[in-house]
Amino acid sequence: MKYENEIFKILCAISLMMIFSIIFINKCNAQTWTANDMNGVSYDMANFTVGINDITYVTPSDTRIFDILGREWKRDFIDLPKGMYIINNNKIFKTR
């Protein structure tokens, strides 16, 4: 009984804060949201990234030829000796 009045005051204060915070957040239209705090400061909440529409993949075409030791060969593939080569990030075996 002793603390019921204080608890009631605290609960009333919390509920009033909740009501005021809901009142101060107002929706302007479907694209723009603004919120005002107790000091009158307005916050624009419309310029947030919420999704990615499309992704553009860029595949580099690296036609340089490297051997397994990392040496670059400045020849055509036909002129290379037998061995394993790296062309466009793929391992290629030349057998002839």
C-alpha positions in Angstrom: 0.0 0.0 0.0 2.9 2.3 0.8 4.4 2.3 -2.8 1.2 1.9 -4.8 0.9 5.7 -5.4 4.5 5.9 -6.6 4.1 2.9 -8.9 0.9 4.4 -10.3 2.7 7.7 -11.0 5.5 5.9 -12.8 3.2 3.8 -14.9 1.2 6.9 -15.9 4.4 8.7 -16.8 5.5 5.8 -19.0 2.2 5.5 -20.7 2.2 9.3 -21.4 5.6 9.1 -22.9 4.5 6.3 -25.1 1.4 8.3 -26.3 3.5 11.4 -26.9 6.1 9.4 -28.9 3.4 7.9 -31.1 1.9 11.4 -31.6 5.2 13.0 -32.5 5.9 10.3 -35.2 3.7 11.3 -38.1 3.5 9.9 -41.6 3.5 12.5 -44.3 3.0 10.2 -47.3 3.9 6.8 -48.4 7.5 7.8 -49.3 8.4 10.2 -46.5 8.6 9.7 -42.7 9.5 12.3 -40.2 9.8 12.2 -36.5 10.0 14.9 -33.9 11.5 14.5 -30.5 10.5 16.3 -27.3 12.9 19.2 -28.1 11.3 19.9 -31.5 14.1 18.4 -33.5 12.8 16.8 -36.7 14.3 13.7 -38.2 13.9 12.7 -41.8 13.7 9.0 -42.2 13.1 8.7 -45.9 16.6 8.3 -47.3 17.5 4.8 -46.1 18.5 2.0 -48.4 15.9 -0.8 -48.0 16.7 -3.0 -50.9 18.8 -3.7 -54.0 17.0 -3.6 -57.3 19.5 -5.2 -59.6 23.1 -6.5 -59.6 25.4 -6.0 -62.6 28.1 -8.7 -62.9 31.3 -7.7 -64.5 33.4 -10.6 -65.7 37.0 -9.5 -66.6 38.3 -11.1 -69.7 42.0 -11.7 -68.9 43.4 -13.5 -71.9 47.0 -13.5 -70.6 48.6 -16.9 -70.3 50.5 -18.0 -67.2 52.3 -21.2 -66.4 52.2 -22.9 -63.0 55.2 -21.0 -61.8 53.4 -17.7 -62.5 55.4 -16.7 -65.6 53.5 -14.9 -68.3 53.8 -16.4 -71.8 53.5 -13.9 -74.6 52.6 -16.4 -77.3 49.6 -17.9 -78.8 48.2 -21.0 -77.1 49.0 -23.1 -80.2 52.7 -22.2 -80.0 53.1 -23.2 -76.3 54.9 -26.4 -75.3 53.0 -29.2 -73.4 52.0 -28.4 -69.9 49.5 -26.8 -67.6 48.6 -23.2 -68.0 46.3 -20.6 -66.4 44.1 -18.7 -68.9 41.3 -16.4 -67.7 41.5 -17.9 -64.1 41.1 -21.5 -65.5 43.6 -24.3 -65.5 44.2 -25.6 -69.0 46.2 -28.7 -69.9 47.9 -28.7 -73.2 48.8 -32.3 -74.3 49.9 -31.7 -77.9 
